[in-house]
Amino acid sequence: MLWILAVVLLFVLLKKSTSKMLVTDFNFSKYKDLVKEAESGNDYTIENSIGALGAYQFMPRTLNSLKEMFNLPEWSPKENFLSMPSLQDLYFEKLVSSDMEALKNSGVENYLGVVVSGSKNPKYKNITTPANWYGFLGGSHISGAGNVKKFFLFGHNPDDGYTSLSDYVAYFSYKGVS
């Protein structure tokens, strides 16, 4: 009798989870390509007007934090970093790993499927879509993992002057499944 209850419970859990994108459905290579395209047009050599560097548009303070946290190879001087795609990819992999862990620990998966819309950047304003792990990580990329949960809990929607957290949550959620 107990095994029947276990089978029914497993069926209910599986049925519930199929309507939402699970973290196991996340494809790192796809996400990496989406970030490079959105941030730099896939240009590893770019530096923007506020000092963000490379294909993933890292701020130097983020690079310094990642270097310390993961004991990564030296990234500076910036010319060195901009000429080394493999180093940029390594830093990005560590950032995503750290952000994914922080997002999982925050309980943000409770917001899978919540409809989000872009709000600031005209490029993303017309996007309305259910949130998923691509969106959570996209929001984390622009504003940090802690701000993603604050967005869903309180509507906290920071921006960098051009693009808001909700823009990236909507854009990456949409692109991640399309």
C-alpha positions as CSV (number, residue, x, y, z in Angstrom):
1,M,0.0,0.0,0.0
2,L,2.9,2.4,0.8
3,W,4.4,1.9,-2.6
4,I,1.1,2.9,-4.3
5,L,1.2,6.2,-2.3
6,A,4.8,6.8,-3.3
7,V,4.0,6.2,-7.0
8,V,1.0,8.6,-6.8
9,L,3.1,11.2,-5.1
10,L,5.9,10.9,-7.7
11,F,3.4,11.3,-10.5
12,V,1.9,14.4,-8.9
13,L,5.4,15.9,-8.4
14,L,6.4,15.1,-12.0
15,K,3.2,16.5,-13.5
16,K,3.6,19.7,-11.5
17,S,7.2,20.2,-12.5
18,T,6.6,19.7,-16.2
19,S,4.8,23.0,-16.6
20,K,7.9,24.9,-15.4
21,M,11.5,24.9,-16.7
22,L,13.6,23.0,-14.2
23,V,17.2,23.9,-13.5
24,T,18.2,20.6,-15.2
25,D,16.7,22.0,-18.4
26,F,19.2,24.8,-18.4
27,N,21.8,24.8,-21.2
28,F,25.0,26.6,-20.2
29,S,26.4,27.0,-23.8
30,K,23.1,28.5,-24.9
31,Y,23.1,30.9,-22.0
32,K,26.7,31.9,-22.6
33,D,26.0,32.7,-26.3
34,L,22.9,34.7,-25.3
35,V,24.9,36.8,-22.8
36,K,27.7,37.4,-25.3
37,E,25.3,38.5,-27.9
38,A,23.3,40.8,-25.6
39,E,26.3,42.3,-23.8
40,S,28.8,42.9,-26.6
41,G,27.6,41.5,-29.9
42,N,30.1,38.6,-29.3
43,D,33.0,41.0,-29.2
44,Y,35.7,39.9,-26.7
45,T,37.8,43.1,-27.3
46,I,35.1,45.7,-26.4
47,E,35.2,48.1,-23.5
48,N,32.1,50.2,-23.0
49,S,31.8,53.8,-21.8
50,I,31.5,52.9,-18.1
51,G,34.4,50.5,-18.2
52,A,32.8,47.1,-18.6
53,L,35.1,44.7,-20.3
54,G,34.9,42.0,-22.9
55,A,32.3,39.8,-24.4
56,Y,30.4,39.5,-21.0
57,Q,30.9,43.2,-20.1
58,F,32.5,42.5,-16.7
59,M,33.1,45.4,-14.4
60,P,36.6,45.4,-12.9
61,R,35.2,45.1,-9.3
62,T,33.4,41.9,-10.4
63,L,36.6,40.5,-11.9
64,N,38.5,41.3,-8.8
65,S,35.9,39.5,-6.6
66,L,35.8,36.5,-8.9
67,K,39.6,36.3,-8.9
68,E,39.7,36.3,-5.1
69,M,36.7,34.0,-4.6
70,F,37.9,31.3,-7.0
71,N,41.7,31.9,-7.0
72,L,41.6,32.7,-10.8
73,P,44.5,33.8,-12.9
74,E,45.2,37.5,-13.0
75,W,42.9,39.4,-15.3
76,S,44.6,42.8,-15.4
77,P,45.8,44.8,-17.2
78,K,42.6,45.2,-19.1
79,E,44.4,44.9,-22.4
80,N,45.5,41.4,-21.4
81,F,41.9,40.4,-20.4
82,L,40.4,41.8,-23.7
83,S,42.9,39.8,-25.8
84,M,42.2,36.5,-24.1
85,P,38.8,35.0,-24.8
86,S,39.6,31.8,-22.9
87,L,40.2,33.9,-19.7
88,Q,37.0,35.8,-20.2
89,D,35.1,32.4,-20.6
90,L,36.7,31.1,-17.4
91,Y,35.6,34.1,-15.4
92,F,32.1,33.8,-16.9
93,E,31.9,30.1,-16.0
94,K,32.8,30.9,-12.4
95,L,30.3,33.8,-12.3
96,V,27.5,31.6,-13.5
97,S,28.4,28.9,-11.1
98,S,28.4,31.3,-8.2
99,D,25.1,33.0,-9.3
100,M,23.4,29.7,-9.9
101,E,24.3,28.5,-6.4
102,A,23.1,31.8,-4.9
103,L,19.9,31.7,-6.8
104,K,19.2,28.1,-5.8
105,N,19.8,28.9,-2.2
106,S,17.5,32.0,-2.3
107,G,14.5,29.9,-3.3
108,V,14.0,31.9,-6.5
109,E,12.6,28.7,-8.2
110,N,9.3,29.5,-6.5
111,Y,9.0,32.2,-9.1
112,L,9.4,29.9,-12.1
113,G,6.5,30.7,-14.5
114,V,5.7,34.1,-13.1
115,V,5.1,36.5,-16.0
116,V,7.7,39.2,-16.4
117,S,8.0,42.2,-18.7
118,G,10.8,44.4,-19.9
119,S,10.5,47.9,-18.5
120,K,13.3,50.3,-19.4
121,N,15.3,49.6,-22.5
122,P,13.2,49.9,-25.7
123,K,14.9,46.8,-27.0
124,Y,13.2,44.7,-24.3
125,K,10.1,46.7,-23.4
126,N,7.8,44.6,-25.6
127,I,8.8,41.3,-24.1
128,T,6.4,39.6,-21.7
129,T,7.1,36.0,-20.8
130,P,7.1,33.4,-18.0
131,A,10.3,33.6,-15.9
132,N,12.8,30.7,-16.1
133,W,16.4,29.9,-15.1
134,Y,17.8,31.8,-18.1
135,G,15.9,34.9,-16.9
136,F,17.0,34.4,-13.3
137,L,20.6,34.2,-14.4
138,G,20.2,37.1,-16.9
139,G,18.8,39.3,-14.1
140,S,21.7,38.2,-11.9
141,H,24.2,39.1,-14.6
142,I,23.0,42.7,-14.7
143,S,22.1,43.3,-11.0
144,G,23.4,40.4,-8.9
145,A,21.7,37.3,-7.6
146,G,20.3,38.9,-4.5
147,N,18.4,41.5,-6.5
148,V,16.6,38.8,-8.5
149,K,14.7,37.6,-5.5
150,K,14.1,41.2,-4.3
151,F,12.6,41.8,-7.7
152,F,10.1,39.0,-7.4
153,L,9.4,39.7,-3.7
154,F,9.2,43.5,-3.7
155,G,9.3,44.8,-7.3
156,H,12.9,46.1,-6.7
157,N,14.0,46.7,-10.3
158,P,17.5,48.3,-10.4
159,D,19.1,49.3,-13.7
160,D,22.5,50.4,-15.0
161,G,21.1,53.5,-16.7
162,Y,20.2,51.6,-19.9
163,T,18.8,48.2,-19.0
164,S,16.8,47.1,-16.0
165,L,16.8,43.8,-14.1
166,S,13.3,43.1,-15.4
167,D,14.5,43.7,-19.0
168,Y,17.1,41.0,-18.6
169,V,14.8,38.6,-16.8
170,A,12.2,38.9,-19.6
171,Y,14.7,38.8,-22.4
172,F,16.7,35.9,-21.2
173,S,13.6,33.9,-20.2
174,Y,12.2,34.5,-23.7
175,K,15.4,33.7,-25.6
176,G,16.3,30.7,-23.4
177,V,13.2,28.8,-24.5
178,S,12.9,30.1,-28.1
